[in-house]
Amino acid sequence: MFKKSFLVVLMAVVMLSGFSFAADADAKKPGERARRGQRGRRERWPLAIQAYSFRNFSLFEAIEKAQEAGVKYLEAYPNQIICKEIVNKDGKPVKLWFNVSSEIKQQIKDKLKKHNIRLINFGVTWLSNKEPELRQAFDFAKEMGIRTLICEPNIDNMPLLDKLANEYRIKVGIHNHPKPSKYWNPDVVLKALEGRSKMVGATADTGHWCRSGLDPVEQIKKLKGRIVSLHLKDLKDFGTKKTYDVPYGTGTSKVKEVLEELNKQGFRGVFSIEYEHNWNNSVPEIKECVEFFNKTKAGLKPVRRERGSRGERQKTGNNKKQPKKADKVEKK
């Protein structure tokens, strides 16, 4: 009798524990799903500042200035002094490169976290055509949370870049400097991207197109579907020797029209402000760029990107509709 009562009590305790565990699990699920959703959801048009805008300062100072300008993202560039306090064995300031020590990388992460800035892109940089050295660049990017490596690669290096971009899930953007540089003409960029996956594309520098005498809106149309990020600029009197950067909307580089065209294309990618003027006191003008960008973005209704079936998107990007569940096929 005692044994039977004991077993009944034990089973009741187990069942109640099970219900309690299940209830706790169910209570956690919505929060966990929300957190996963927050991590997985990417901002439609992240706005960064290219640290070259602060080339007269250190990386740590650039991070501070990015926060002051009101952005959440930074695009770093190679060989910028990290900070005056981080020095090598010879007492010289360490410059940013893929081979910086784990300790220095952690110091950079801590500085970014302190100012609520994310390191999102890196370039314009040289990338090796040797796989072990190139992997060092991708390892650095992965560890630092970088989304895109920006470069002006040799054509022969494209297959290896494509391979590692897909392996690491880090994009590669081909940047254009002004004429007569290698990639000043978008046709050359498109030629380099032939046969390559969507993990490699163009980092469109709209200001350099203007310096080359090209209409930026027309080039955006030409590169439809292949742009992964932009260096967005507005220039004064482009096409003349007096050309220089000005706040968005005050120049003649069609910034608003560029954004409207990218919205029509359903573009999803990173914009970087690379402000190459008033080097020692550019934050007030960069703030104007941020304000113009955010206001224009808010006025554009997002356009859904064309999407095909998974296999087709990986190969050709064709839009193939999947059969609905209701459309059942009779078994023969």
C-alpha contacts under 8 A as a table, 3 or more apart, distances in Angstrom:
res1	aa1	res2	aa2	distance
1	M	4	K	5.16
1	M	5	S	6.29
2	F	5	S	5.21
2	F	6	F	6.09
3	K	6	F	5.06
3	K	7	L	6.19
4	K	7	L	5.17
4	K	8	V	6.29
5	S	8	V	5.12
5	S	9	V	6.25
6	F	9	V	5.20
6	F	10	L	6.11
7	L	10	L	5.00
7	L	11	M	6.11
8	V	11	M	5.26
8	V	12	A	6.25
9	V	12	A	5.11
9	V	13	V	6.27
10	L	13	V	5.14
10	L	14	V	6.26
11	M	14	V	5.08
11	M	15	M	6.12
12	A	15	M	5.15
12	A	16	L	6.10
13	V	16	L	5.17
13	V	17	S	6.06
14	V	17	S	5.07
14	V	18	G	6.11
15	M	18	G	4.97
15	M	19	F	6.24
16	L	19	F	5.10
16	L	20	S	6.09
17	S	20	S	4.99
17	S	21	F	6.07
18	G	21	F	5.12
18	G	22	A	6.12
19	F	22	A	5.08
19	F	23	A	5.99
20	S	23	A	5.04
20	S	24	D	6.11
21	F	24	D	5.08
21	F	25	A	6.08
22	A	25	A	4.95
22	A	26	D	6.05
23	A	26	D	5.07
23	A	27	A	6.03
24	D	27	A	5.00
24	D	28	K	6.21
25	A	28	K	5.14
25	A	29	K	6.23
26	D	29	K	5.19
26	D	30	P	7.51
27	A	30	P	6.71
27	A	31	G	7.71
28	K	31	G	5.51
28	K	32	E	6.03
29	K	32	E	5.02
29	K	33	R	5.94
30	P	33	R	5.06
30	P	34	A	6.08
31	G	34	A	4.99
31	G	35	R	6.15
32	E	35	R	5.10
32	E	36	R	6.08
33	R	36	R	5.05
33	R	37	G	5.98
34	A	37	G	4.97
34	A	38	Q	6.12
35	R	38	Q	5.05
35	R	39	R	6.27
36	R	39	R	5.17
36	R	40	G	6.00
37	G	40	G	5.01
37	G	41	R	5.80
38	Q	41	R	5.38
39	R	42	R	7.69
43	E	46	P	5.73
44	R	268	R	5.69
44	R	269	G	7.00
45	W	268	R	6.24
45	W	269	G	5.86
45	W	270	V	5.90
45	W	271	F	6.87
46	P	73	Y	7.32
46	P	269	G	6.97
46	P	270	V	5.09
46	P	271	F	6.21
47	L	71	V	6.63
47	L	72	K	7.37
47	L	73	Y	6.43
47	L	270	V	6.21
47	L	271	F	4.96
47	L	272	S	5.82
47	L	273	I	7.50
47	L	290	V	7.92
48	A	71	V	6.29
48	A	72	K	6.75
48	A	73	Y	4.34
48	A	74	L	4.87
48	A	75	E	6.26
48	A	120	I	7.74
48	A	270	V	7.20
48	A	271	F	6.03
48	A	272	S	4.51
48	A	273	I	6.22
49	I	53	S	7.40
49	I	66	A	6.51
49	I	71	V	7.40
49	I	73	Y	6.59
49	I	74	L	5.01
49	I	75	E	5.90
49	I	272	S	5.02
49	I	273	I	4.68
49	I	274	E	6.27
50	Q	53	S	5.89
50	Q	74	L	6.02
50	Q	75	E	4.51
50	Q	76	A	6.13
50	Q	77	Y	7.57
50	Q	231	H	7.96
50	Q	272	S	5.64
50	Q	273	I	5.77
50	Q	274	E	5.02
50	Q	275	Y	7.88
51	A	54	F	5.44
51	A	55	R	6.72
51	A	59	L	7.09
51	A	62	A	5.90
51	A	63	I	7.98
51	A	74	L	6.66
51	A	75	E	5.88
51	A	76	A	5.18
51	A	77	Y	6.45
51	A	274	E	7.60
52	Y	55	R	4.67
52	Y	76	A	7.44
52	Y	77	Y	6.63
52	Y	274	E	6.73
52	Y	275	Y	7.89
52	Y	276	E	7.87
53	S	273	I	7.90
53	S	274	E	5.40
53	S	275	Y	4.96
53	S	276	E	5.74
53	S	277	H	7.94
53	S	279	W	6.93
53	S	282	S	7.78
54	F	57	F	5.45
54	F	58	S	7.65
54	F	62	A	5.85
54	F	279	W	6.57
54	F	280	N	7.53
55	R	58	S	7.27
55	R	80	Q	7.21
55	R	279	W	7.55
56	N	279	W	6.94
56	N	280	N	6.87
57	F	61	E	5.96
57	F	62	A	6.57
57	F	81	I	7.78
58	S	61	E	5.12
58	S	62	A	6.17
58	S	80	Q	6.36
58	S	81	I	5.00
58	S	82	I	5.38
58	S	83	C	5.27
58	S	84	K	7.52
59	L	62	A	4.87
59	L	63	I	6.25
59	L	76	A	7.76
59	L	80	Q	6.27
59	L	81	I	6.12
59	L	82	I	4.71
59	L	83	C	6.37
60	F	63	I	5.10
60	F	64	E	6.46
60	F	82	I	6.07
60	F	83	C	5.83
60	F	108	I	7.74
60	F	111	K	6.97
61	E	64	E	5.03
61	E	65	K	6.17
61	E	83	C	7.68
62	A	65	K	4.99
62	A	66	A	6.03
63	I	66	A	5.09
63	I	67	Q	6.44
63	I	74	L	7.24
63	I	111	K	7.69
63	I	112	L	6.72
63	I	115	H	7.16
63	I	117	I	7.02
64	E	67	Q	5.29
64	E	68	E	6.29
64	E	115	H	6.72
65	K	68	E	4.82
65	K	69	A	6.09
65	K	283	V	6.90
66	A	69	A	5.08
66	A	70	G	6.48
66	A	71	V	5.88
66	A	72	K	7.44
66	A	73	Y	7.62
66	A	74	L	7.05
66	A	117	I	7.70
67	Q	70	G	5.17
67	Q	71	V	5.81
67	Q	72	K	6.85
67	Q	115	H	6.34
67	Q	116	N	7.45
67	Q	117	I	6.96
68	E	71	V	7.83
68	E	283	V	7.51
69	A	283	V	5.94
69	A	284	P	7.46
69	A	286	I	6.53
69	A	287	K	5.13
69	A	290	V	7.58
70	G	287	K	7.04
70	G	290	V	7.38
71	V	117	I	7.62
71	V	290	V	7.56
72	K	116	N	6.52
72	K	117	I	4.76
72	K	118	R	6.16
73	Y	117	I	5.28
73	Y	118	R	4.73
73	Y	119	L	5.88
73	Y	120	I	6.12
74	L	117	I	6.74
74	L	118	R	6.12
74	L	119	L	4.95
74	L	120	I	5.97
74	L	121	N	7.03
74	L	272	S	7.91
75	E	119	L	6.06
75	E	120	I	5.80
75	E	121	N	4.53
75	E	122	F	5.38
75	E	123	G	7.30
75	E	272	S	7.00
76	A	119	L	7.06
76	A	121	N	6.44
76	A	122	F	4.87
76	A	123	G	6.38
77	Y	80	Q	6.57
77	Y	96	L	7.63
77	Y	122	F	5.54
77	Y	123	G	4.70
77	Y	124	V	6.20
77	Y	125	T	6.96
78	P	95	K	7.52
78	P	96	L	5.41
78	P	97	W	5.58
78	P	122	F	7.68
78	P	123	G	6.56
78	P	124	V	7.46
78	P	125	T	6.24
79	N	95	K	4.68
79	N	96	L	4.76
79	N	97	W	6.12
80	Q	95	K	5.22
80	Q	96	L	5.49
81	I	84	K	7.36
81	I	93	P	6.19
81	I	94	V	5.89
81	I	95	K	4.29
81	I	96	L	6.30
82	I	86	I	6.88
82	I	93	P	7.24
82	I	94	V	6.15
82	I	95	K	5.59
82	I	96	L	6.05
83	C	86	I	5.62
83	C	93	P	6.77
83	C	94	V	7.53
84	K	87	V	6.98
84	K	93	P	5.63
85	E	93	P	7.10
86	I	93	P	5.73
86	I	94	V	5.97
86	I	104	I	7.94
87	V	90	D	7.54
87	V	91	G	5.21
87	V	92	K	5.02
87	V	93	P	4.13
87	V	94	V	5.08
88	N	91	G	5.25
88	N	92	K	5.51
88	N	93	P	6.29
88	N	94	V	5.84
89	K	92	K	7.49
96	L	100	V	6.83
97	W	100	V	5.89
98	F	136	Q	6.54
98	F	137	A	5.50
98	F	140	F	5.68
99	N	136	Q	7.41
99	N	140	F	7.82
100	V	104	I	6.31
100	V	105	K	6.74
101	S	104	I	5.25
101	S	105	K	6.29
102	S	105	K	5.03
102	S	106	Q	6.17
103	E	106	Q	5.17
103	E	107	Q	6.35
104	I	107	Q	4.93
104	I	108	I	6.26
105	K	108	I	5.09
105	K	109	K	6.24
105	K	144	M	7.67
106	Q	109	K	4.95
106	Q	110	D	6.11
107	Q	110	D	5.06
107	Q	111	K	6.21
108	I	111	K	5.10
108	I	112	L	6.19
109	K	112	L	5.11
109	K	113	K	6.11
109	K	144	M	7.46
110	D	113	K	5.10
110	D	114	K	6.09
111	K	114	K	5.13
111	K	115	H	6.54
112	L	115	H	5.41
112	L	116	N	5.96
112	L	117	I	4.94
112	L	118	R	6.27
112	L	119	L	7.48
113	K	116	N	4.89
113	K	117	I	6.18
113	K	118	R	7.56
114	K	117	I	7.84
118	R	145	G	7.96
119	L	144	M	6.99
119	L	145	G	6.63
119	L	146	I	5.97
120	I	145	G	6.58
120	I	146	I	4.51
120	I	147	R	5.33
120	I	148	T	7.03
121	N	146	I	5.17
121	N	147	R	5.55
121	N	148	T	4.82
121	N	149	L	6.07
121	N	150	I	7.40
122	F	125	T	7.33
122	F	141	A	7.91
122	F	146	I	6.92
122	F	148	T	6.44
122	F	149	L	5.12
122	F	150	I	6.01
123	G	149	L	6.05
123	G	150	I	4.57
123	G	151	C	6.19
124	V	149	L	7.77
124	V	150	I	5.01
124	V	151	C	4.94
124	V	152	E	7.43
124	V	175	H	7.17
125	T	149	L	7.67
125	T	150	I	6.22
125	T	151	C	5.02
125	T	152	E	7.56
126	W	151	C	6.12
126	W	152	E	7.32
126	W	153	P	7.43
127	L	134	L	6.23
127	L	137	A	7.40
127	L	151	C	7.01
127	L	153	P	7.00
128	S	131	E	7.42
128	S	133	E	6.03
128	S	134	L	5.22
129	N	133	E	7.82
129	N	134	L	6.74
129	N	157	N	5.54
129	N	160	L	7.54
130	K	133	E	5.66
130	K	134	L	6.02
131	E	134	L	4.93
131	E	135	R	5.93
131	E	160	L	7.39
132	P	135	R	5.19
132	P	136	Q	6.62
133	E	136	Q	5.17
133	E	137	A	6.91
134	L	137	A	5.22
134	L	138	F	6.57
135	R	138	F	4.98
135	R	139	D	5.88
135	R	164	L	7.57
136	Q	139	D	5.03
136	Q	140	F	6.13
137	A	140	F	5.18
137	A	141	A	6.26
138	F	141	A	4.95
138	F	142	K	6.05
138	F	164	L	7.59
138	F	168	Y	7.04
138	F	170	I	7.55
139	D	142	K	5.12
139	D	143	E	6.14
140	F	143	E	5.23
140	F	144	M	6.15
141	A	144	M	5.22
141	A	145	G	6.03
141	A	146	I	4.83
141	A	147	R	7.43
141	A	149	L	7.61
141	A	170	I	7.76
142	K	145	G	5.23
142	K	146	I	6.09
142	K	168	Y	7.33
142	K	170	I	7.51
143	E	146	I	7.76
146	I	149	L	7.54
146	I	170	I	7.46
147	R	170	I	5.45
147	R	171	K	6.28
148	T	170	I	5.74
148	T	171	K	4.58
148	T	172	V	5.50
148	T	173	G	6.68
148	T	228	V	7.99
148	T	229	S	7.95
149	L	170	I	7.36
149	L	171	K	6.27
149	L	172	V	4.88
149	L	173	G	6.20
150	I	172	V	5.78
150	I	173	G	4.64
150	I	174	I	6.05
150	I	175	H	6.36
150	I	203	T	6.83
151	C	172	V	7.39
151	C	173	G	6.25
151	C	174	I	5.34
151	C	175	H	5.75
152	E	174	I	5.34
152	E	175	H	5.61
152	E	176	N	7.35
152	E	182	K	7.74
152	E	183	Y	7.33
153	P	157	N	6.57
153	P	158	M	7.29
153	P	174	I	7.12
154	N	157	N	5.39
154	N	158	M	7.11
155	I	158	M	5.49
155	I	192	A	6.18
156	D	159	P	7.20
157	N	160	L	5.64
157	N	161	L	6.24
158	M	161	L	5.03
158	M	162	D	5.98
158	M	192	A	7.46
158	M	193	L	7.99
158	M	196	R	7.86
159	P	162	D	5.12
159	P	163	K	6.15
159	P	196	R	7.51
160	L	163	K	4.99
160	L	164	L	6.27
161	L	164	L	5.37
161	L	165	A	5.91
161	L	172	V	7.33
161	L	200	V	7.83
162	D	165	A	5.09
162	D	166	N	6.28
162	D	172	V	7.82
162	D	196	R	6.55
162	D	197	S	6.71
162	D	199	M	6.80
162	D	200	V	6.22
163	K	166	N	5.48
163	K	167	E	6.26
164	L	167	E	4.81
164	L	168	Y	5.89
164	L	169	R	7.88
165	A	168	Y	5.42
165	A	169	R	5.44
165	A	170	I	5.00
165	A	171	K	5.51
165	A	172	V	6.59
165	A	199	M	5.99
165	A	200	V	7.17
166	N	169	R	4.88
166	N	170	I	6.89
166	N	171	K	7.80
166	N	199	M	6.27
167	E	170	I	8.00
169	R	199	M	7.44
170	I	199	M	7.14
171	K	199	M	4.82
171	K	200	V	5.62
171	K	201	G	7.75
171	K	228	V	7.49
172	V	199	M	6.46
172	V	200	V	4.67
172	V	201	G	6.34
172	V	202	A	7.91
172	V	228	V	7.89
173	G	200	V	5.89
173	G	201	G	4.97
173	G	202	A	4.68
173	G	203	T	4.73
173	G	227	I	7.77
173	G	228	V	6.23
173	G	229	S	7.00
174	I	183	Y	7.84
174	I	189	V	7.07
174	I	200	V	7.78
174	I	201	G	6.13
174	I	202	A	4.55
174	I	203	T	5.28
174	I	204	A	7.79
175	H	183	Y	7.02
175	H	202	A	6.20
175	H	203	T	4.76
175	H	204	A	6.08
175	H	205	D	6.77
176	N	181	S	7.45
176	N	182	K	7.59
176	N	183	Y	4.90
176	N	184	W	4.93
176	N	185	N	7.65
176	N	203	T	7.32
176	N	204	A	6.52
176	N	205	D	6.03
176	N	208	H	6.91
176	N	209	W	7.72
177	H	181	S	5.79
177	H	182	K	7.76
177	H	183	Y	6.72
177	H	184	W	5.58
177	H	205	D	7.38
177	H	208	H	5.65
177	H	209	W	7.83
178	P	181	S	5.88
178	P	184	W	5.29
178	P	208	H	4.84
178	P	209	W	6.41
178	P	211	R	5.97
178	P	212	S	5.30
179	K	182	K	7.88
179	K	184	W	5.20
179	K	185	N	7.75
179	K	211	R	7.61
179	K	212	S	5.19
180	P	184	W	6.54
181	S	184	W	5.55
182	K	185	N	7.96
182	K	188	V	7.91
183	Y	186	P	6.74
183	Y	188	V	5.91
183	Y	189	V	5.95
184	W	188	V	7.78
184	W	208	H	7.67
184	W	209	W	6.93
184	W	212	S	7.14
185	N	188	V	5.63
185	N	189	V	6.96
186	P	189	V	4.89
186	P	190	L	6.17
186	P	219	Q	6.69
186	P	222	K	7.46
186	P	223	L	7.09
187	D	190	L	5.10
187	D	191	K	6.20
188	V	191	K	5.02
188	V	192	A	6.29
189	V	192	A	5.12
189	V	193	L	6.33
189	V	202	A	7.03
190	L	193	L	5.03
190	L	194	E	6.36
190	L	223	L	7.26
191	K	194	E	5.37
193	L	196	R	5.27
193	L	200	V	7.26
193	L	201	G	6.65
196	R	199	M	7.94
196	R	200	V	6.76
197	S	200	V	6.09
197	S	314	Q	7.35
197	S	315	K	7.61
198	K	201	G	6.55
198	K	226	R	7.02
198	K	314	Q	7.83
200	V	226	R	7.84
200	V	228	V	7.58
201	G	226	R	4.93
201	G	227	I	5.41
201	G	228	V	5.60
202	A	223	L	7.76
202	A	226	R	5.99
202	A	227	I	4.56
202	A	228	V	5.71
202	A	229	S	6.85
203	T	227	I	6.10
203	T	228	V	5.91
203	T	229	S	4.71
203	T	230	L	4.97
203	T	231	H	6.99
204	A	227	I	6.82
204	A	229	S	6.51
204	A	230	L	4.60
204	A	231	H	6.02
204	A	232	L	7.80
205	D	208	H	5.51
205	D	209	W	6.53
205	D	230	L	5.77
205	D	231	H	4.48
205	D	232	L	6.11
205	D	233	K	7.38
206	T	209	W	5.10
206	T	210	C	6.46
206	T	216	P	5.61
206	T	230	L	7.51
206	T	231	H	6.45
206	T	232	L	5.61
206	T	233	K	5.86
206	T	234	D	7.89
206	T	253	S	7.64
207	G	210	C	5.10
207	G	211	R	6.31
207	G	216	P	7.99
207	G	231	H	7.70
207	G	232	L	6.84
207	G	233	K	4.92
207	G	234	D	6.31
207	G	235	L	6.52
207	G	253	S	7.17
208	H	211	R	4.83
208	H	212	S	6.19
209	W	212	S	5.00
209	W	213	G	6.39
209	W	214	L	5.08
209	W	215	D	6.91
209	W	216	P	6.16
210	C	213	G	4.99
210	C	214	L	5.18
210	C	215	D	6.33
210	C	216	P	6.65
210	C	235	L	7.82
210	C	238	F	5.99
210	C	239	G	6.72
210	C	253	S	6.87
211	R	214	L	7.43
211	R	238	F	5.97
211	R	239	G	5.61
211	R	243	T	7.77
212	S	239	G	7.29
213	G	238	F	7.81
213	G	239	G	5.90
214	L	218	E	7.96
214	L	219	Q	7.44
215	D	218	E	5.54
215	D	219	Q	6.50
215	D	253	S	7.94
216	P	219	Q	5.13
216	P	220	I	6.21
216	P	253	S	7.03
216	P	254	K	7.28
216	P	258	V	6.94
217	V	220	I	5.10
217	V	221	K	6.37
217	V	254	K	7.29
217	V	257	E	6.70
217	V	258	V	5.28
217	V	261	E	7.10
218	E	221	K	5.10
218	E	222	K	6.24
219	Q	222	K	4.88
219	Q	223	L	6.21
220	I	223	L	5.23
220	I	224	K	6.18
220	I	258	V	7.18
220	I	261	E	7.39
220	I	262	L	7.32
221	K	224	K	5.20
221	K	261	E	7.39
223	L	226	R	5.48
223	L	227	I	6.33
224	K	227	I	6.74
224	K	265	Q	6.86
225	G	265	Q	7.50
225	G	267	F	7.61
227	I	230	L	7.60
227	I	267	F	7.94
227	I	269	G	7.90
228	V	268	R	7.67
228	V	269	G	5.56
228	V	270	V	7.17
229	S	269	G	5.29
229	S	270	V	4.75
229	S	271	F	5.85
229	S	272	S	7.77
230	L	269	G	7.98
230	L	270	V	6.42
230	L	271	F	4.90
230	L	272	S	6.00
231	H	271	F	6.17
231	H	272	S	4.90
231	H	273	I	5.98
231	H	274	E	6.02
232	L	255	V	7.63
232	L	271	F	6.41
232	L	272	S	6.00
232	L	273	I	5.58
232	L	274	E	6.80
233	K	245	D	6.84
233	K	246	V	7.92
233	K	248	Y	7.09
233	K	253	S	7.31
233	K	255	V	7.30
233	K	273	I	6.70
233	K	274	E	6.70
233	K	275	Y	7.13
234	D	245	D	5.79
234	D	246	V	5.71
234	D	247	P	6.50
234	D	248	Y	5.39
234	D	249	G	7.08
234	D	250	T	7.39
234	D	251	G	5.37
234	D	252	T	6.63
234	D	253	S	5.00
234	D	254	K	7.38
234	D	255	V	6.40
235	L	238	F	5.81
235	L	243	T	6.31
235	L	244	Y	5.44
235	L	245	D	4.56
235	L	246	V	5.60
235	L	251	G	5.04
235	L	252	T	6.00
235	L	253	S	5.76
236	K	242	K	7.78
236	K	243	T	5.44
236	K	244	Y	5.57
236	K	245	D	6.31
236	K	246	V	6.32
236	K	250	T	7.78
236	K	251	G	4.77
236	K	252	T	6.05
236	K	253	S	7.88
237	D	240	T	6.09
237	D	242	K	6.60
237	D	243	T	5.27
237	D	244	Y	7.62
237	D	251	G	7.43
237	D	252	T	6.85
238	F	241	K	7.95
238	F	242	K	7.55
238	F	243	T	4.91
238	F	244	Y	7.55
238	F	252	T	7.19
238	F	253	S	7.71
239	G	243	T	6.86
240	T	243	T	5.71
244	Y	276	E	7.38
244	Y	277	H	6.51
245	D	275	Y	6.25
245	D	276	E	5.91
245	D	277	H	5.63
246	V	250	T	6.47
246	V	251	G	6.16
246	V	275	Y	7.86
246	V	277	H	7.60
246	V	285	E	7.44
247	P	250	T	5.85
247	P	251	G	7.30
247	P	285	E	5.63
247	P	286	I	6.63
247	P	288	E	5.82
247	P	289	C	5.14
248	Y	251	G	6.78
248	Y	255	V	6.50
248	Y	288	E	6.99
248	Y	289	C	4.86
248	Y	292	F	6.21
248	Y	293	F	7.52
249	G	252	T	7.77
249	G	254	K	7.54
249	G	255	V	6.40
249	G	256	K	7.07
249	G	292	F	7.07
251	G	254	K	7.69
254	K	257	E	5.20
254	K	258	V	6.09
255	V	258	V	5.06
255	V	259	L	6.33
256	K	259	L	5.19
256	K	260	E	6.19
256	K	296	T	6.96
257	E	260	E	4.97
257	E	261	E	6.14
258	V	261	E	5.22
258	V	262	L	6.23
259	L	262	L	5.11
259	L	263	N	6.10
259	L	296	T	7.78
259	L	297	K	7.65
260	E	263	N	5.10
260	E	264	K	6.32
260	E	300	L	7.23
261	E	264	K	5.05
261	E	265	Q	6.38
262	L	265	Q	5.03
262	L	266	G	6.38
262	L	267	F	5.33
263	N	266	G	5.06
263	N	267	F	5.86
263	N	300	L	7.16
263	N	301	K	7.88
263	N	302	P	6.34
263	N	303	V	6.17
264	K	267	F	7.66
264	K	303	V	6.05
265	Q	303	V	7.28
265	Q	305	R	6.95
266	G	302	P	7.04
266	G	303	V	5.07
266	G	304	R	5.60
266	G	305	R	4.59
266	G	306	E	7.76
267	F	305	R	7.34
273	I	286	I	7.60
273	I	289	C	7.71
275	Y	282	S	7.48
275	Y	286	I	7.07
276	E	279	W	6.70
277	H	282	S	7.03
278	N	281	N	5.73
278	N	282	S	5.32
279	W	282	S	5.77
281	N	284	P	7.31
282	S	285	E	5.45
282	S	286	I	6.10
283	V	286	I	4.92
283	V	287	K	6.05
284	P	287	K	5.13
284	P	288	E	6.65
285	E	288	E	5.09
285	E	289	C	6.58
286	I	289	C	4.94
286	I	290	V	6.28
287	K	290	V	5.00
287	K	291	E	6.19
288	E	291	E	5.10
288	E	292	F	6.16
289	C	292	F	5.17
289	C	293	F	6.06
290	V	293	F	5.17
290	V	294	N	6.10
291	E	294	N	5.30
291	E	295	K	6.07
292	F	295	K	5.22
292	F	296	T	6.06
293	F	296	T	5.22
293	F	297	K	5.96
294	N	297	K	5.06
294	N	298	A	6.06
295	K	298	A	5.20
295	K	299	G	6.48
296	T	299	G	5.21
296	T	300	L	6.63
297	K	300	L	5.35
298	A	301	K	7.62
306	E	319	N	7.00
307	R	313	R	7.10
307	R	317	G	7.26
307	R	318	N	7.62
307	R	319	N	5.65
308	G	312	E	6.09
308	G	313	R	5.53
308	G	317	G	6.09
308	G	318	N	5.38
308	G	319	N	3.43
308	G	320	K	4.92
308	G	321	K	6.84
309	S	312	E	5.24
309	S	313	R	5.97
309	S	318	N	7.59
309	S	319	N	6.29
309	S	320	K	5.30
309	S	321	K	6.73
309	S	322	Q	7.07
310	R	313	R	5.20
310	R	314	Q	6.36
311	G	314	Q	5.26
311	G	315	K	6.49
312	E	315	K	5.21
312	E	316	T	5.41
312	E	317	G	5.33
312	E	318	N	5.59
312	E	319	N	7.24
312	E	320	K	7.33
313	R	316	T	5.67
313	R	317	G	3.83
313	R	318	N	6.27
313	R	319	N	7.63
314	Q	317	G	6.50
323	P	327	D	6.56
324	K	327	D	5.38
325	K	328	K	6.50
